[in-house]
Amino acid sequence: MKTRVMAADDPETIGRARRLLQQSEVVAFPTDTVYGVGAHAFKAEAVAALYEVKNRPLTKAVPILVAQVEDMASIALHVPTVAWELAERFWPGGLSLVLQRAERVPLMVTAGGDTLAIRCPDHGVPLALINAIGAPLAATSANLSGQPTPTSARETLVQLAGRLPLVIDGGECPGGTPSTVLDLTSSPPRIVRAGAIPAEALRELLPELVVDR
């Protein structure tokens, strides 16, 4: 497979990526943290392709990226009031919310589990892709499993050239701190991965919050 690189500001790029994603292909793109690879979250065959591109173990779930707060209702069940409040305050940004999987989300996304992690990224490219296909993206870092995480299109190509059809070049990403992963399906709610949003900020809405060590 030949991997094409297109600039994020090329007016043809999003249209090309939309067609590929709708055909269950995998696309790499910049995000607010690192470069990611994404697939149409509602197409099991697309998510399977994402695992193959990354050599990702099928036992590791894939997070979902959405474009707006309201999108939670289409991919999660029993969304608690506090989830909407947290999303309104911290999205777009570095907070991933773990919620119950809705039936329309393929089990391939969640590695067969009942929960999924949802985030709204603070970057125009993935938001444009989500809006273009009218569906969330199953997305994770654009590296081979276990290898360094890339912060540029060039670094992405070093690992993934020939494994996917398109890399969107949006320049350097800031890298650094990953999202905070907050599990709202446990009682009390738990931070299962510390990250960009500190526990102190979350405790304003979740005074009973637990932080895993």
N, C-alpha and C positions, 0 to 999 in steps of 0.2 A: 504494500500500500504506500502511495506517495502522500506525504503530509504537506499540506499547503499552509503557508503563513500569510495571514491577512491583517492589516493594521486595523486597530479598533475604530479609528476615525474614517476608514474607507466606507463610503455610503453603501457599498454592496456587501459588507461583511456580515451584518446581522441577518440579512436575507439569506445569504449562503448558509450561515449557521442554522437558521430556522429550518431550512429544507433538510439539512443533515440530521438534525435532532428529530424531526418528524419521521425520518426514515430509520429511526432507531440507531443512528450513529452516535459517536462520542466526540465531544468538542472540548478543547482546552481554552482557558480564558483567564484574565487577571481578576483578582478579587481584592477586597480591602485588607487582606492579610498576605496570602501567597497566591501562586497560580493554581487553578483548580481544573479538574476534568468533570464534565457533567453529561447527563443523559436525561431523556424524557422520563420523569418519575412515574408516570402511569403506564409505561410500556415495559413489561417484564424482560422482553428480549433486549431492550436498550440497556437496562440495568445489568443484565448478564454480560453484555458487551463491555460495560464499564469495568466490571470485575476482571474481565479478560485483559483489557488494555493495561491495567495496573498490576496484574498478577496478584490481586487482592484475595486473601482467604475468604471463602464463602461464609465463614462464621463471623465475619466482621460486618456489622450493619453500615449502611451509607447514610449520611445526613441528607436532609432535604432543604433546599433553598427556596424561599417564597419571595414575592415582590411586594407584598403588602400584608398588613395585620389581618385583614379579613380572610386571607387565604388559609388560615389555620382551620377554618370550619370545613374546608373541603378535604383535608387530609388527616384530621384528628377527631377522635370521639371524646365526648364528655369533657370538653374544654372548660376548665374552671375559670371563674371570674378573675382570679388573680393572674391567670395566663394572659388574658386580654389586657389587664392593667400593666403587666410587665412588658408586653410587646409594645404597647402605646408609649411607654417611657424609654425603652432601650433599643427599639428597632427604628431604622436600620442600624446595625451595630453588632457588637461582640457578645451576644447572648444567644445560646442555643437552648431551647426548651424541649424537654423530653415529655411526650404526651402519648396517649393511647392511639394506636394506628387505626385509621379508618379502613374499611374493607376495600375501597378502590385502590389503595396503595399496595402494590405487589409485595408478597412476602419476601421476594428477592431483595427488596430495599432494606428490610429489617432483619435479614439473616434468619428468617423464620420466627422472629419474636413478635410480641404484641405492642411494642413501643417504638417510637421513632423520635429523632432529634430534628428540630425545625429551627431555621434561622433566616432572618432577612439581612442580606449583606449590604454594606454601605459602599457600593460600587456600581457605577452605571452600566457596565457591560453585562454582568449576570442578570441584573434587573431587566435590561433590554431583551435578553434572551428569553427570560421567563415570560415577559409580556408578549414576545413574538410568537411563542408556541402555545400560549394560553394555558400553561400548566407549570407546576413546579419542576425544579431540576433536582435529580439525585446527584449530589456532587461531593467530591472530596479532593484532596491535594493531588496535583499533577505530577506525581512521581511513581516509579515502580515501588511496590510495597516494600517497606523497610529501608528505602534509599533516601538521600537528602531531599528536602522539600524545596522546589524551585521558586524563585521570586522574579523570574524573567522568562520571556518566550524562548530565549536562547537556552537557558538551563532546562526548560521543559523539553526542548527538542533533543537535548543530549540523551535523555532517558526514553522519550516516547516517540521519536521520529520513526515513521513506518508502522506505528501501532494504531494511529487514528488519523482521520482525514484532514483535520483543521486545527490550527493553533491561532488564536486571536492575540495579536501583539499589542498590548496596552502599555508598554514600557515596564519599568521596574515597579514591583509591589513593595510595600513597606516591610513585609515580613514581621517577625517578632511575635507578639502575644497572640495565641489562639483564642477562640471564643470560650467564655465560661459556659459549662454544660450544667444545666439545672434540671434535675429530675423532679417533675411535678406529679409523677405517678406514685411516689413513695409518701409515706406519712410518718414523720414530718418530711417536707421537701428537703432534697439534699443537693449540694453541689458535688458532682461526681468528677468534675475537672475544673480546677481553678484556671482563670484566664483574664480576659480583658475587663470584665465587670466585677468589681470587688464584692465580697460577701457583705460588707457594710452597707453598700448601696442597695443590695437586694433585701436586706433585713428591714428596710423601711416599709416594705410590703409583706415581708415574710419574717416576722420576729422569731418564729420557731425554727428557722433555717438551720440545717446541720451541714457541716463541711467534712467530706471524707478526707482522711489522711492517707 
